[in-house]
Amino acid sequence: MKIWLIIALCASSLALAGDGPPSATKNDADQKEGREGWAPAAPATQKGQEAQEADDINWMDNSHAYATEQAQALTEWMDNYFGDPDYDIERAESLLRLEWTNEWDEEDRYNTNVRLRGKLQLPRVSKRLNLVFSGEDGDELSEDERSREDSVGLLYNLGEKGRSRVDLTLGFKWDGLRPGIRYRAQGPLADKSRYRFTQRLQWETDEGFFTTGQVNLDRAITKSDLLRWSNRVVYGEETQGAEWRTRLSWRQRLRDLEKSHQFVVAYFGSINGATDPSLVKNYKLGVLLRRQVYRRYLFFELEPSYNLRKRKDDNQRKSMWALMLRFEIALERDLLHQR
């Protein structure tokens, strides 16, 4: 395992956890007079500089700020609507999602499963501690970004500063514990573009050490259209070299926010593979339709897709059609339906 990666992650967590505002010092005269919170007045040159900077703000700066805020709002709305696991675990509230997924594939045939995922805050223990269900880690390299191994774990927020955040994680499995550390950075790139980077280092009994890195680049095309390029790499002691996946998707909101039941369609293409041996495992094209039905907390998804799949290096690549149906109940305060 690369020792430099461990050192870099530990250093970033200590930097966030240890930063704090420097304590103010008082001179002897102030202490004698008992003045609290006294601070010297800003020099005249500093005041003049601040006033000049305020005067320099024009329509171009205001347009840039508005576009940046609109891009952030659209990105967060899409992540919330689709229930992105990496986004859900950072929300400042408890939420759960109960999913029933039905998948049909020409090769794998029919599979169905019921899964509970989300998080519960534990304020009586600590405001920074969360109990997380299934899909909290992002370590499973799957075509479906929400397809994860069933698990329960704890997530403790070490600190958040500026664009960065560091969490300690502890997963529970029947064969042992899964301790880890997670680092996240996000922010604007341009007027309508944003980035989100996540790196996680984890240890498992049967897998040893491995790390998962993911970068999302988002571009707000209009107030309802979002283009996302997502890249993920998993590397560890038991992986096939670096196992990677790249995915380009165009998410389009088809109804105004004033409407009670939202409808979003996402067109996507993805490629995933490994480096040892060098192999592209699957090319995939598809469309995902997600809609609120009957109530705002009830979701229905339909995802047809076409795959060019090759599971092993010596296998012949095969074309496969697949279809996924998903029903979801979101247990979330903002989606309550009551008088």
N, C-alpha and C positions, 0 to 999 in steps of 0.2 A: 504494500500500500504506500502511496506517495506521502512521505512525512510532511512535505511542504504544504500539502492541502490541509492536513490536520492543524498545523501551526497557524495557517492563515485564518481558518474558521474560528479557532480559539481566540486569536488576537482580535478579530472583529467583535466577538461576543464580549470580551473584556472591555473593549473600547466603549461599547454602548452601555454596558452595565455600570461602568465606573465614572462616566461623565456626569458632571453636575455643576451648578452655578458656583463660581468662586465666591467665598465669603467676603463680605465687605469689611474693610478696616477703618478704624476711627482714629483720629489724632488725639493727643492728650487733652487739648482744650475742649474738644467735643465731649469726651468722656467725663470731664469735670462738670460741664454744664448739663450733662444728661440728655443730650440731643439724640433722638432715635431716627435712623433712616436718613440722616443728612447726607447730601451729595453735592459736590461743587457744581456750579452752573456751567453749562456748556460754553466753550469759548465762542466769541462772536463769529470767528471764521467758520466754525463748525455749523452754527446756526445758518449762516449765509449759504453754506454748501448744501444743507438739507433743503432750504427754500429753493435754491437753484435747481436741484434735482426734481422737486415737485413741479416747478414751472416747465421743465423739459418734457413732461409727460404730454403726449399729443394723441391724436386719433389713431395713429399707427400702434402705439403702445396699448391703447384700450382695445383695439381689434385683436391684437395678439393675445391679450389676457382673456378676452371673451372666447376666442377659438380654443385656447388651451383648456379652459374650464368646461366647454362643451364636449371636447374630446374625452376628458376625464369622466364627466357625467355619463356619457354614452357607454364607455368601457365598463364602468361600475354597474350600470343598469343591465348590460348584457350578461356580465358574470353572475349577477344576482338572479336574473331571469333563468339562465341555464343551470344555475346551481353549481358553479365551478368550485371544486373542493378546496383548492388553494386560496380562493377568495373567501369562502364561507368560514374557514377557521380563524380568520382575522377580524370578522365582524364583531362589533361590541354588543352582542346579545346572544342568547341561546336560540338555537334553531335545529330542527330535525327534518329529514326528508325520508319518507317511506316509499320505496320504489318496487314495482313489480315489472320485471323485464322479460320479454319473450323474444328470442332470437332464432331465426331460421337461416341456415347456410347450406349450399349445395353439397359441401363436403362434410361439415360437422353436424348437419341435420338440425334438430330442434333442441333448444335449451331454454330453460326458464329458471328464474331465481327471484327471491324476495330479499330486499336488503334495507337495513336502516343505517343511515349515515347522517352526520352532522355533529353538533357539539352542545354540551351543557356547561354553563359557567358555574363555578363553585365559589361564590363570594364569601361563604361562611368559613372556608378554608383559606382562600387567597383570591383577590380580585384578578390576579394574573394567571390563575390556574383554570384549565378547562378539561373536561372529560370528553374525549373525541371518539366517535363511532365510525369505523369503516371508511376507507378512502381518505384518511387524513394525511397519509404520508407521501403519495405521489410517486412511489417507488416501482409500481408495476407498469412496465412499458407496454401499453395496450393501445389499440386503435381508438377505443372509447376512452376519453380523458377521465370519465367518471367510473370506469370499470376497475375496481380494486379488490384485493383480497379482504374478506371479512375480518375485522380486527377491532379491538378496543384499546385506547391508550390515553395518556395524559400529555398535555401540552402546557408548558410554562413559559410565559413571555418574560425574557430577561430584560428587554428594554427596546425602545424605539426612539430613534433620533433622526430628524430630517427625513430622508428617503429610505432609511435602513431600519431593519427590525431583525432581532435574533430571538429564537425560541429553543428551549430544550424539550425533547420529546422522549416518551417512554411508552413503547407498545407492549401489549401483553398477548402472548400466544401460548398454546398448550405445551410447547417444548422450551419455553424460557422467555426472558425479557428482551426487548429490542431498544436499547438506549440510542439516542442520536441528538444531533444539533442541526438547526435549520437557520439559514440566513436568507433574507429577502431585501431587495432594493428595487424601487420603482420611481418613476417620475416622467416629466415631459421631455420629448426630444425636439419637437418643433411645434408650430401652431396647432396642428391637428394630430400629432403623433405622440405616442407614449411607449414606454418600455416597462417590463417587469421581469426581474431576474431572481430566480430561486435556486439555492444550492443546499443540498442536505447530505450530511454524513451520518451513516447508521451502521450498527453492528447487529448481526443475527447469529443464532447458534449454528444453523446449517449453511448460512451464506458467508459468514465472516464479515469483514468490512466492505462496504460499497458506498458509492456516492452517486447522487442524482442531481443533475443540473438542468434547468429549464429556462428558456428565454422566450418571452412573448413580445412581439412588436405589433402595436395597434395603430391603425390609421383611420380616423373618422372621415369617411367620404362625404356624407351628408349628416343631417341631424338624426337620421334613422338607419344609416348604413355604416357598418364597421368592418374593416379588412384586418384580419389577424394572421400573422405568420408565427407559428409556434414551433420551437425546436427543443427536443429533450434528448439527453444522453445519460445512460446508466453505465457505470464502470465499477468493477469490484473483483474480488478474488475468484468468484465462481461464474462471472459473466463471460460471454463469448467476445472477448475483447471489449470494445465500446459498443454497446447496443444503443442504437439511435432511432429517432423518428422525427420527421419534419412534416408539417401540416399547414396548408394555406386554406383559409376559410373566409367567406364573405357572408356576414350576418346582416339580414335585412328585416327591420321592424315594419310590418305591414299595416299597423293600426296606430292611431294617435294615442298619446298617453292618457288623454281624457277618456278613452274607451275603457270599459270595465275589464274586458277579457282580451288580453294581448295575444298576438299571433306573430311568430318570427320564423323565417325560413333561412337556412344556412346551406350554402353550396360549398363543398370542400373537396380537396384532393390531398392525399398523404402518401408518404413513402417511408417504410421502416426496414431496418436491416441491422447487420452486425459487421465488425471489422476482423474477427478472428473465428472462423474463416470469413474472408470478405464476401458478403452476400447481401443482396437486396431481397428481403423476404416477401414484401408485398407492395404492390401499387394499388391505390384505392381511389375511386371517385364516387361521390355520393351527394345526396341532399338530405337535410334534416329539417323536418317540420315540427315545431313545438307550439302548442296552443293551450291556453287556459280554457277549461270547459266547465260549465255550470256554475262553479265558484272560482274565485281568484286563487285559491289554494290547491285546486285540482289541475293537473297538467297531463297532457297527452302528447306523445312523440311518435313520429313515423319516420324511419330512416331506411330507404332502399340504397343499395350500394353495389358497385361492380369492382371485383378484385382480380388482380393477376398475381397469384400466390405461388411461392416456392419455399417449402419448409426446410429443405436440406439442399446442400450444394449439388448433390448428384441427382436431385429430383428434376423432373420436367415442370416448367412453369404452367400452371393451370388457370383458366378463367373461371371465376365463381361469382354467382349472384348471391346477395345476402339481404335479409330484411329484418328490421328490428322494430318492435312495438314496446313502448314503455308507458306505464301509468304511474303517476307520482302524487303523493299527498304531502304538501309542505306545511309543517307545523311551525309557523312563524308569526310573530306578533303583528307585523305590518299587513298580513293577509287575512286577518280575522274578519269573519262575516257575522256581525251582531247588530242589534238595535242600538 
